[in-house]
Amino acid sequence: MNMLNKILLDKYSEILEGVDIEINGSRPWDLQVYNQDLYKSILFNGSLGFGESYMKGW
């Protein structure tokens, strides 16, 4: 994982902690990330990037 992805993962994890969601957690409602490019897609494209990444199976 490159430095930018690590920084973004930490920030997104911090945000999601407030609603009890973990990235790659073991609970049914936790987000599973299969492609690290998801983090940059959200950063640069917002909710559209998140939706497009979901459609790609990231």
A tleap script that builds the chain and sets N, CA, C and O, in Angstrom:
source leaprc.protein.ff14SB
mol = sequence {
  NMET ASN MET LEU ASN LYS ILE LEU LEU ASP
  LYS TYR SER GLU ILE LEU GLU GLY VAL ASP
  ILE GLU ILE ASN GLY SER ARG PRO TRP ASP
  LEU GLN VAL TYR ASN GLN ASP LEU TYR LYS
  SER ILE LEU PHE ASN GLY SER LEU GLY PHE
  GLY GLU SER TYR MET LYS GLY CTRP
}
set mol.1.N position { 0.841 -1.166 0.000 }
set mol.1.CA position { 0.000 0.000 0.000 }
set mol.1.C position { 0.895 1.240 0.000 }
set mol.1.O position { 1.822 1.355 0.801 }
set mol.2.N position { 0.598 2.155 -0.907 }
set mol.2.CA position { 1.422 3.364 -0.963 }
set mol.2.C position { 1.013 4.366 0.124 }
set mol.2.O position { -0.010 4.193 0.787 }
set mol.3.N position { 1.802 5.384 0.292 }
set mol.3.CA position { 1.612 6.348 1.385 }
set mol.3.C position { 0.261 7.062 1.301 }
set mol.3.O position { -0.415 7.224 2.317 }
set mol.4.N position { -0.141 7.491 0.094 }
set mol.4.CA position { -1.418 8.183 -0.051 }
set mol.4.C position { -2.567 7.274 0.356 }
set mol.4.O position { -3.457 7.697 1.095 }
set mol.5.N position { -2.559 6.034 -0.114 }
set mol.5.CA position { -3.628 5.103 0.252 }
set mol.5.C position { -3.671 4.873 1.754 }
set mol.5.O position { -4.754 4.766 2.329 }
set mol.6.N position { -2.515 4.795 2.397 }
set mol.6.CA position { -2.456 4.589 3.848 }
set mol.6.C position { -3.060 5.783 4.581 }
set mol.6.O position { -3.822 5.609 5.532 }
set mol.7.N position { -2.723 6.986 4.144 }
set mol.7.CA position { -3.276 8.195 4.764 }
set mol.7.C position { -4.794 8.231 4.592 }
set mol.7.O position { -5.527 8.524 5.536 }
set mol.8.N position { -5.259 7.929 3.374 }
set mol.8.CA position { -6.697 7.944 3.110 }
set mol.8.C position { -7.417 6.855 3.893 }
set mol.8.O position { -8.497 7.095 4.432 }
set mol.9.N position { -6.835 5.660 3.964 }
set mol.9.CA position { -7.434 4.574 4.743 }
set mol.9.C position { -7.595 4.996 6.197 }
set mol.9.O position { -8.648 4.771 6.794 }
set mol.10.N position { -6.576 5.597 6.764 }
set mol.10.CA position { -6.645 6.051 8.157 }
set mol.10.C position { -7.751 7.093 8.343 }
set mol.10.O position { -8.502 7.034 9.317 }
set mol.11.N position { -7.851 8.034 7.422 }
set mol.11.CA position { -8.863 9.091 7.528 }
set mol.11.C position { -10.269 8.528 7.357 }
set mol.11.O position { -11.165 8.865 8.131 }
set mol.12.N position { -10.474 7.673 6.353 }
set mol.12.CA position { -11.796 7.079 6.139 }
set mol.12.C position { -12.184 6.187 7.311 }
set mol.12.O position { -13.350 6.156 7.704 }
set mol.13.N position { -11.227 5.464 7.872 }
set mol.13.CA position { -11.495 4.619 9.042 }
set mol.13.C position { -11.946 5.474 10.220 }
set mol.13.O position { -12.862 5.106 10.955 }
set mol.14.N position { -11.297 6.609 10.385 }
set mol.14.CA position { -11.655 7.531 11.468 }
set mol.14.C position { -13.083 8.050 11.291 }
set mol.14.O position { -13.842 8.134 12.257 }
set mol.15.N position { -13.441 8.394 10.066 }
set mol.15.CA position { -14.789 8.898 9.780 }
set mol.15.C position { -15.833 7.813 10.041 }
set mol.15.O position { -16.858 8.074 10.671 }
set mol.16.N position { -15.575 6.601 9.559 }
set mol.16.CA position { -16.541 5.512 9.690 }
set mol.16.C position { -16.655 4.987 11.113 }
set mol.16.O position { -17.661 4.373 11.470 }
set mol.17.N position { -15.636 5.223 11.925 }
set mol.17.CA position { -15.664 4.781 13.322 }
set mol.17.C position { -16.869 5.377 14.057 }
set mol.17.O position { -17.436 4.743 14.947 }
set mol.18.N position { -17.249 6.578 13.684 }
set mol.18.CA position { -18.381 7.250 14.317 }
set mol.18.C position { -19.718 6.572 14.083 }
set mol.18.O position { -20.660 6.783 14.847 }
set mol.19.N position { -19.815 5.759 13.036 }
set mol.19.CA position { -21.053 5.030 12.745 }
set mol.19.C position { -20.856 3.519 12.867 }
set mol.19.O position { -21.640 2.735 12.332 }
set mol.20.N position { -19.798 3.124 13.578 }
set mol.20.CA position { -19.512 1.723 13.892 }
set mol.20.C position { -19.349 0.850 12.644 }
set mol.20.O position { -19.875 -0.261 12.580 }
set mol.21.N position { -18.620 1.363 11.663 }
set mol.21.CA position { -18.291 0.596 10.457 }
set mol.21.C position { -16.777 0.528 10.346 }
set mol.21.O position { -16.090 1.538 10.497 }
set mol.22.N position { -16.263 -0.662 10.083 }
set mol.22.CA position { -14.825 -0.846 9.904 }
set mol.22.C position { -14.528 -1.193 8.451 }
set mol.22.O position { -15.333 -1.845 7.786 }
set mol.23.N position { -13.386 -0.762 7.967 }
set mol.23.CA position { -12.936 -1.152 6.636 }
set mol.23.C position { -12.247 -2.499 6.768 }
set mol.23.O position { -11.304 -2.655 7.544 }
set mol.24.N position { -12.726 -3.469 6.005 }
set mol.24.CA position { -12.255 -4.858 6.024 }
set mol.24.C position { -12.477 -5.525 7.376 }
set mol.24.O position { -11.702 -6.388 7.790 }
set mol.25.N position { -13.543 -5.117 8.058 }
set mol.25.CA position { -13.909 -5.744 9.324 }
set mol.25.C position { -14.621 -7.074 9.091 }
set mol.25.O position { -14.877 -7.462 7.951 }
set mol.26.N position { -14.932 -7.758 10.172 }
set mol.26.CA position { -15.514 -9.102 10.075 }
set mol.26.C position { -17.033 -9.123 10.209 }
set mol.26.O position { -17.653 -10.171 10.029 }
set mol.27.N position { -17.631 -7.995 10.517 }
set mol.27.CA position { -19.079 -7.968 10.713 }
set mol.27.C position { -19.795 -7.794 9.371 }
set mol.27.O position { -19.215 -7.272 8.419 }
set mol.28.N position { -21.052 -8.230 9.297 }
set mol.28.CA position { -21.779 -8.157 8.017 }
set mol.28.C position { -21.905 -6.746 7.446 }
set mol.28.O position { -21.976 -6.588 6.228 }
set mol.29.N position { -21.934 -5.726 8.291 }
set mol.29.CA position { -22.114 -4.352 7.810 }
set mol.29.C position { -20.805 -3.614 7.543 }
set mol.29.O position { -20.826 -2.464 7.107 }
set mol.30.N position { -19.687 -4.249 7.795 }
set mol.30.CA position { -18.394 -3.618 7.536 }
set mol.30.C position { -18.091 -3.600 6.042 }
set mol.30.O position { -18.515 -4.490 5.303 }
set mol.31.N position { -17.356 -2.583 5.604 }
set mol.31.CA position { -16.959 -2.467 4.198 }
set mol.31.C position { -15.789 -3.391 3.896 }
set mol.31.O position { -14.846 -3.489 4.681 }
set mol.32.N position { -15.856 -4.060 2.769 }
set mol.32.CA position { -14.755 -4.902 2.303 }
set mol.32.C position { -14.138 -4.231 1.082 }
set mol.32.O position { -14.825 -3.998 0.088 }
set mol.33.N position { -12.866 -3.925 1.150 }
set mol.33.CA position { -12.166 -3.255 0.053 }
set mol.33.C position { -11.275 -4.279 -0.641 }
set mol.33.O position { -10.373 -4.847 -0.025 }
set mol.34.N position { -11.532 -4.510 -1.927 }
set mol.34.CA position { -10.780 -5.493 -2.704 }
set mol.34.C position { -9.747 -4.850 -3.616 }
set mol.34.O position { -8.886 -5.540 -4.163 }
set mol.35.N position { -9.826 -3.526 -3.785 }
set mol.35.CA position { -8.884 -2.810 -4.638 }
set mol.35.C position { -8.521 -1.499 -3.943 }
set mol.35.O position { -9.400 -0.682 -3.667 }
set mol.36.N position { -7.258 -1.296 -3.663 }
set mol.36.CA position { -6.798 -0.123 -2.922 }
set mol.36.C position { -7.034 1.194 -3.673 }
set mol.36.O position { -6.954 2.266 -3.073 }
set mol.37.N position { -7.322 1.126 -4.965 }
set mol.37.CA position { -7.608 2.342 -5.734 }
set mol.37.C position { -8.926 2.988 -5.310 }
set mol.37.O position { -9.202 4.132 -5.672 }
set mol.38.N position { -9.735 2.262 -4.549 }
set mol.38.CA position { -10.990 2.811 -4.040 }
set mol.38.C position { -10.757 4.112 -3.289 }
set mol.38.O position { -11.512 5.070 -3.459 }
set mol.39.N position { -9.728 4.158 -2.467 }
set mol.39.CA position { -9.478 5.328 -1.622 }
set mol.39.C position { -9.243 6.585 -2.456 }
set mol.39.O position { -9.772 7.649 -2.134 }
set mol.40.N position { -8.458 6.470 -3.518 }
set mol.40.CA position { -8.203 7.628 -4.388 }
set mol.40.C position { -9.443 7.985 -5.201 }
set mol.40.O position { -9.701 9.159 -5.463 }
set mol.41.N position { -10.204 6.975 -5.598 }
set mol.41.CA position { -11.419 7.225 -6.359 }
set mol.41.C position { -12.402 8.058 -5.545 }
set mol.41.O position { -13.037 8.969 -6.077 }
set mol.42.N position { -12.528 7.751 -4.264 }
set mol.42.CA position { -13.406 8.534 -3.390 }
set mol.42.C position { -12.846 9.943 -3.203 }
set mol.42.O position { -13.598 10.917 -3.234 }
set mol.43.N position { -11.541 10.056 -3.011 }
set mol.43.CA position { -10.916 11.367 -2.810 }
set mol.43.C position { -11.158 12.284 -4.004 }
set mol.43.O position { -11.547 13.439 -3.830 }
set mol.44.N position { -10.934 11.783 -5.202 }
set mol.44.CA position { -11.003 12.626 -6.394 }
set mol.44.C position { -12.406 12.764 -6.977 }
set mol.44.O position { -12.689 13.750 -7.658 }
set mol.45.N position { -13.296 11.791 -6.723 }
set mol.45.CA position { -14.611 11.799 -7.355 }
set mol.45.C position { -15.780 11.757 -6.379 }
set mol.45.O position { -16.934 11.729 -6.807 }
set mol.46.N position { -15.509 11.752 -5.095 }
set mol.46.CA position { -16.573 11.786 -4.090 }
set mol.46.C position { -17.502 10.589 -4.159 }
set mol.46.O position { -17.071 9.458 -4.379 }
set mol.47.N position { -18.799 10.862 -3.964 }
set mol.47.CA position { -19.771 9.771 -3.938 }
set mol.47.C position { -19.890 9.078 -5.294 }
set mol.47.O position { -20.191 7.886 -5.353 }
set mol.48.N position { -19.659 9.806 -6.374 }
set mol.48.CA position { -19.664 9.182 -7.699 }
set mol.48.C position { -18.532 8.165 -7.801 }
set mol.48.O position { -18.728 7.071 -8.330 }
set mol.49.N position { -17.361 8.517 -7.305 }
set mol.49.CA position { -16.231 7.588 -7.295 }
set mol.49.C position { -16.514 6.363 -6.449 }
set mol.49.O position { -16.130 5.248 -6.805 }
set mol.50.N position { -17.192 6.576 -5.317 }
set mol.50.CA position { -17.560 5.441 -4.467 }
set mol.50.C position { -18.522 4.520 -5.210 }
set mol.50.O position { -18.355 3.301 -5.197 }
set mol.51.N position { -19.528 5.104 -5.859 }
set mol.51.CA position { -20.505 4.313 -6.602 }
set mol.51.C position { -19.888 3.567 -7.772 }
set mol.51.O position { -20.201 2.399 -8.000 }
set mol.52.N position { -19.015 4.231 -8.512 }
set mol.52.CA position { -18.353 3.576 -9.639 }
set mol.52.C position { -17.455 2.439 -9.152 }
set mol.52.O position { -17.373 1.390 -9.792 }
set mol.53.N position { -16.790 2.647 -8.034 }
set mol.53.CA position { -15.932 1.605 -7.464 }
set mol.53.C position { -16.766 0.412 -7.016 }
set mol.53.O position { -16.356 -0.737 -7.182 }
set mol.54.N position { -17.928 0.686 -6.453 }
set mol.54.CA position { -18.840 -0.391 -6.044 }
set mol.54.C position { -19.247 -1.221 -7.260 }
set mol.54.O position { -19.261 -2.450 -7.209 }
set mol.55.N position { -19.577 -0.534 -8.352 }
set mol.55.CA position { -19.991 -1.236 -9.573 }
set mol.55.C position { -18.851 -2.070 -10.151 }
set mol.55.O position { -19.100 -3.097 -10.782 }
set mol.56.N position { -17.607 -1.645 -9.947 }
set mol.56.CA position { -16.441 -2.395 -10.422 }
set mol.56.C position { -16.082 -3.552 -9.489 }
set mol.56.O position { -15.243 -4.387 -9.827 }
set mol.57.N position { -16.712 -3.599 -8.326 }
set mol.57.CA position { -16.426 -4.664 -7.367 }
set mol.57.C position { -15.192 -4.416 -6.531 }
set mol.57.O position { -14.599 -5.354 -5.997 }
set mol.58.N position { -14.796 -3.144 -6.413 }
set mol.58.CA position { -13.602 -2.801 -5.651 }
set mol.58.C position { -13.901 -2.868 -4.183 }
set mol.58.O position { -13.021 -2.612 -3.361 }
savepdb mol mol.pdb
quit
